[in-house]
Amino acid sequence: MTGPGAQKVAEQIKFIAAEMLSRRIQDPRLGFVTITDVRLSKDWQAAEIFYTVLGDQSAHEDSALALEAAKGQVRSAVARGVKMKFTPSITFVADSLPESSDEFEALLDAVRKSDAEIAAKAVDAGFAGESDPYRHDDEDDGD
């Protein structure tokens, strides 16, 4: 997707899809779904709608089935809401960002612990040699 026009269309599709899922789709399998992003192909013929689901693996699977079943309704709403010559095909894609961010947070916690351990060791640490081992111009060489 390139250009400000494509970004605007993607935002409109995101809004329409979110609206459809929150207010019009009445599938009991549909859990707490959040639309996170929309990416259009370069020719605007296909739209990938990224989503996250709050809940366990079962909620993820049920929501994926409900989204697949609602794909036609969402595409029809996009056709009505976005004035385009052709309506893009819709594909729902589970967003892996939450899982990635959890892994990233775990890594950050490990780094914070390591930094805290190093800082604790540095409190009582002294210099291995002199505190300033470098020769300065204003000192006598002793020659």
Secondary structure, DSSP 8 states (H G I E B T S, - for coil): --HHHHHHHHHHHHHHHHHIIIII---TT--EEEEEEEEE-TTSSEEEEEEEEES-HHHHHHHHHHHHHHHHHHHHHHHHHS--SS--EEEEEE--HHHHHHHHHHHHHHHHHHHHHHHHHHHS---SS-S--S--TTS----
